[in-house]
């Protein structure tokens, strides 16, 4: 099996007042694409950016933009991020799960595979590559959606914050 490993630095910690320069540094360092972490404060406890920053990033680079939606009901915003210039839109299977919240943590009980596939189809229908992401403790059977996704993102930290310790079991 051929492995395609790509380098996709995130702009999460970029100085957005110098976005062009920050992205240029990533390009000069050999980035294959630019990763954009989108968080809504609901699916994960942090809030980051929206389509306007993706639009700004698109104007700064010809590299593919890999937009990672860590948001609830991502289907509501897929078109906005596609129109903003995303090349790849990655959703979390867990965004379509019934959950039990315990403080700031979230335990997924059952993921609606049909809704995951519908969201991946929506992304592809807009001419974008569809990605699927799995949290470290996910029980979702990814084999059932492999035909619908062009990229798989296996999280090696729990989504929501940078600076976490790597979870070796993710490998």
C-alpha positions in Angstrom: 0.0 0.0 0.0 1.4 3.4 -1.0 1.5 6.0 1.8 1.0 9.6 0.9 2.2 11.7 3.8 1.8 15.4 3.3 3.0 18.3 5.5 0.1 20.6 6.3 1.0 23.2 9.0 -1.9 24.9 10.8 -2.4 28.6 10.8 -4.1 28.3 14.2 -1.2 30.0 16.0 -0.5 32.5 13.1 -0.4 36.2 13.6 -3.4 37.0 11.5 -2.3 40.6 11.1 0.7 39.1 9.1 -1.2 36.2 7.5 0.6 36.5 4.1 4.0 36.4 5.8 3.1 33.5 8.1 1.8 31.4 5.2 4.9 32.3 3.2 7.1 30.9 6.0 5.1 27.6 5.8 5.6 27.5 2.0 9.3 28.2 2.3 9.6 25.4 4.8 8.2 22.9 2.3 4.5 22.8 3.3 2.4 20.7 0.9 -0.8 22.4 2.0 -2.1 24.8 4.6 -4.3 23.4 7.4 -7.1 25.7 8.8 -8.6 24.7 12.1 -12.2 25.9 12.5 -13.8 25.5 15.9 -17.3 26.7 17.0 -17.2 26.6 20.8 -19.8 23.8 20.8 -18.3 20.7 19.2 -15.1 21.7 20.9 -14.7 24.2 23.7 -12.6 26.7 21.8 -13.6 29.2 19.1 -11.3 30.1 16.2 -12.1 31.4 12.7 -14.7 31.4 10.0 -14.9 31.7 6.2 -13.5 35.2 6.1 -10.1 34.0 7.3 -10.2 31.2 4.8 -10.9 33.8 2.1 -7.9 35.8 3.2 -5.7 32.7 3.3 -6.8 31.8 -0.2 -5.6 35.2 -1.4 -2.1 34.5 0.2 -1.3 31.1 -1.3 -1.7 28.8 -4.2 -1.2 25.8 -1.9 -4.3 23.7 -1.2 -6.3 24.8 1.8 -7.3 21.9 4.1 -10.2 23.3 6.2 -10.8 21.1 9.3 -14.4 21.8 10.6 -14.5 21.0 14.3 -18.1 22.2 14.5 -21.5 20.9 15.2 -23.7 20.2 12.2 -21.0 21.0 9.6 -23.4 20.6 6.7 -24.8 24.0 7.6 -21.5 25.7 6.7 -19.8 23.5 4.1 -20.9 25.7 1.2 -19.6 28.8 3.0 -16.2 27.3 3.4 -16.2 25.9 -0.1 -17.1 29.4 -1.5 -14.3 30.9 0.6 -11.6 28.9 -1.2 -11.2 25.6 0.6 -9.7 22.8 -1.5 -10.3 20.1 1.1 -13.0 20.2 3.7 -12.7 17.7 6.6 -15.6 17.0 9.0 -15.7 14.9 12.2 -17.8 11.8 12.2 -18.5 12.6 15.8 -20.3 15.8 14.7 -23.1 13.5 13.7 -23.3 11.6 17.0 -25.6 11.5 19.9 -23.6 12.6 22.8 -23.5 12.9 26.5 -21.7 15.9 27.9 -19.8 15.7 31.1 -18.4 19.2 31.8 -16.1 20.1 29.0 -15.7 16.6 27.7 -18.0 14.9 25.3 -18.7 11.1 25.0 -20.2 10.0 21.7 -22.8 7.2 22.0 -23.8 6.5 18.4 -22.7 8.2 15.1 -25.3 8.6 12.3 -23.3 7.1 9.4 -25.9 8.2 6.8 -25.6 11.9 7.8 -21.7 11.6 7.7 -22.0 10.2 4.1 -24.5 13.0 3.1 -22.0 15.7 4.4 -19.1 14.1 2.5 -21.3 13.9 -0.6 -22.2 17.6 -0.2 -18.5 18.5 0.0 -17.7 16.6 -3.2 -20.8 18.0 -5.0 -19.2 21.5 -4.5 -16.1 20.3 -6.3 -14.0 20.0 -3.1 -12.1 17.0 -1.7 -13.9 15.5 1.3 -12.1 14.5 4.4 -13.2 12.6 7.5 -11.6 13.0 10.9 -11.8 10.7 13.9 -11.2 11.6 17.5 -8.6 9.5 19.4 -11.3 7.6 21.4 -13.8 7.2 18.5 -15.5 3.9 18.0 -16.7 4.9 14.5 -16.1 2.2 11.8 -14.3 4.3 9.2 -14.4 1.4 6.6 -18.0 2.2 5.9 -17.2 5.7 4.6 -13.9 5.2 2.9 -15.4 5.3 -0.5 -16.9 8.7 0.2 -13.7 10.4 1.5 -10.5 11.4 -0.3 -8.7 12.1 3.0 -8.6 10.7 6.5 -7.4 12.7 9.5 -6.7 10.6 12.6 -6.5 12.9 15.5 -3.5 12.3 17.8 -4.8 14.8 20.4 -8.4 15.6 21.5 -9.7 18.3 19.2 -10.1 21.8 20.5 -6.7 23.1 21.8 -3.1 23.1 20.7 -0.2 22.2 22.9 -1.6 18.8 24.1 0.4 15.7 24.6 0.5 13.3 21.6 -1.6 10.2 22.0 0.6 7.3 20.7 -2.4 4.9 20.4 -3.7 7.1 17.5 -1.0 5.5 15.3 
